[in-house]
Amino acid sequence: MKIARIFGLIFIVTMTFISCMSTPVSHSFAWDEKATAEITIVDGNPGIRLINYDGHTLPPLERNTHWGPITFPAGRSLTMVFYAYYQQTQDATNRSLLGVLVQGAIHYSRSVSTNVVFECPPLEAGGA
């Protein structure tokens, strides 16, 4: 069990440093629009990722990059599809008398992984 925890800790530290090294890359869905607004999507746990906006998808990212900010046309409503996710793992030993008696490393997890349609009201021009 200790070896698994050590490898888990090494994995988490490694992923933290790798994600901190990612560079923001801006993208615009507002091509020729004069009135625009920017949205920065912060990833994490829980987190969301933009899948598409009115049928327009983001191009694939290069390695060690993330989209931020994304520019949208202002003054009209938008239909956005997001991928939403959340994961939590907890030790269940303190949750019951059986857990206290067994003193085992019983874990349970809760997770959400779904697409969400968001009807965004008109954005204000120049807003971020």
N, C-alpha and C positions, 0 to 999 in steps of 0.2 A: 504494500500500500504506500509506503514512504517513497519508493522509486517512482510510482505513478504520479504522486503529488509533486515530486521534484521535476519530472518531465513536463507536467502540466504547468508549473510555475515558469519553467524555461520557455515553453511555448507562448504563454501569455506575455512575458517580457519581450520576446522576439517579435511577436505580432504588434505590440505597442510601439516598438521602435520603428518597425516597417511602416505602420500606418501614419506615424508622425512624420515620416519622410515623404509622404505623398504631397504632390504639388497641385494647387488648384488651377483648373483650366476653365475659362469662361466659355459659354455657348449661348447663342442667341436664336430664339424662335421668332424674333421681331424683325427679321430681314429688312424690309423697307419702311417699317413703321417709324413715325417720328415720336410718338408718345409710348414710352416703354417703362417697365418696372422690372427690378431684379429680385430673384429669390435665391437664397443660399440654403441648401438642404444639408443639415448637419447629421452625419451618420453616427450610429452608436447602438446601444442596446437599452431600451427599444430604439428601433431605427426605421427609416423609410427610404425608399429609393424611387425616383421618378421613372416610370416605365414609358408613358407617352402623354402628349398633350394634343387634344383634338386630332388624334391619329398620327401625329408626328413623333417619331422616337428619337432618342439621343443616339448619336453614333457611338461605336465601341470606344472605350477609353484605352489610352496607352498605359503601360505599366507605371506604377507609382504616381498616378494622377487621380484626381477626382473633379467632378463638375462643381464649380462654384465661382461666381454666381451664374445663374441661368437667367437670361433676359427674355421677358414675355411682352406681348403687346398690351398696352394699358387701355382702359376705357371700355372693355367688353368682357363678358363673362367667359370663363375658360372651363373646359372639361379635362381634368387631369386624372390619370390612373397611377396610383402609387403601389409599390410592393411594401407592405408593412410587416415587420417581424419583431419578435420579442422572445427571449429564452431566459429561463430562470431555473437553476438547480439548487435545491436546498437539502440539508441534512435532516432526515426525518426522525433521528433518534430522540430528540427532545419533544416530539409531538405526541407521544403516547407512553403509557406505562410499559407496554411491551418493548418499546424502543429503549427505555431506561434499563429494563431487565436484560435485554440482549446486548446492549452497548455495541451494536454493529454499525457499520458504515453504510446504512441504508440511505439512498438518495432518491428523491423524486424530482421531476422536472415539469415545468409548465412552458408551453411554447405556443406562439401564434405565428402563422406564416400564411398571409393572404393578400390578394389584390384588393385595393380600395379605390372606388371612384369618388372623386371630390369635385363637386360643382363649385368652382371658385367664383366669387363675385368679382365685378370689374376692379382691376387694380388701379391704384392712383399713379399717374405718370410721375416719374422721377423717384418713386418710392423704392425702398430696399427692405 
